[in-house]
Amino acid sequence: MALPIEIDKLYPADKDSKADVIAALGLLAEAIGLLEKARAAARNKEAIEADRYSQRFQVLLPDLFRRRKIGDGYGAIINSLHFAFINQRGKPLTLDQLTTVWRVVKELRNGPFVPFEQALRSVAELEDCHLQVYPATISELIEEIEEPEKPEEPEDE
């Protein structure tokens, strides 16, 4: 059985490239490096340093999202990461969350043309580590649907 060709041999990464795939691979490589540093800092109980690296990763998300023409699966994962950080409302990610984000981003870099169904599994991984990956308004609507309001009881006079 033949070994798969490494993504960098097919598409040499360059975050400044005009080609979406090549630019995304460069940005994803940078993102992975930042997340690795954040994880190392979190393991060493250096919370401020870990948060600094994860914030630098967050800054890359808009550029990564601009490359969403790569595919729906790619766009879904990047969009979910974007909302996961927004919904943290400044709260730093835990080591478990950083590791999950790192793993998802690494998988995305190795296969940016991810099918949508597979992307949904990656999004579910993010949710499983307690990241809220949908806009707050959608989350609130889902909660309302799951917990219908109780009818008002008549007041005793």
C-alpha positions, 0 to 999 in steps of 0.5 A, spaced: 500 500 500 502 506 498 503 512 503 499 518 502 503 524 499 504 529 505 500 536 504 506 540 503 509 536 497 502 537 494 501 545 496 508 548 499 505 553 504 505 560 503 501 564 508 502 570 503 500 566 497 494 569 492 491 561 492 487 560 498 489 553 499 496 555 499 495 561 503 491 557 508 496 551 509 501 557 511 496 560 516 494 553 519 502 552 520 502 558 524 496 556 528 499 550 530 505 553 532 501 558 536 497 552 539 503 548 541 506 554 545 499 555 548 499 548 550 506 548 553 505 554 557 498 551 560 502 545 562 507 549 565 501 553 569 503 559 565 496 561 564 498 568 562 503 566 557 498 560 554 492 565 553 497 570 549 499 564 544 491 562 544 489 570 542 495 570 537 491 564 534 485 567 534 487 573 530 489 568 525 481 566 524 479 571 520 484 570 515 483 563 515 475 564 514 477 568 508 479 562 505 473 558 506 472 557 498 476 551 499 470 548 501 464 547 506 467 543 511 473 547 512 469 553 512 464 550 518 471 548 522 474 555 522 467 558 523 466 554 529 473 556 532 471 563 531 465 562 535 468 558 540 473 564 542 467 569 541 463 565 546 469 564 551 468 572 552 475 573 554 476 566 559 482 563 557 482 556 554 483 550 558 489 545 557 484 540 554 480 545 550 487 547 547 489 540 546 482 539 542 483 545 538 490 544 536 488 537 534 482 539 530 487 545 526 492 539 525 487 535 522 484 540 518 491 542 515 493 535 513 486 535 509 483 542 508 478 539 503 474 536 509 467 533 507 462 537 511 460 530 515 467 529 517 467 537 519 461 536 523 465 530 527 470 535 528 465 541 531 462 535 535 469 534 538 470 542 540 463 541 543 465 535 547 470 539 550 465 545 553 466 550 547 460 553 544 461 553 537 455 557 535 453 564 535 450 566 542 443 567 539 442 560 536 444 557 542 439 561 546 434 559 541 436 552 542 435 552 549 428 556 549 426 550 544 429 545 549 426 548 555 419 550 553 416 556 557 411 554 563 404 557 562 403 562 567 398 560 573 392 564 574 394 569 580 390 568 587 385 573 588 
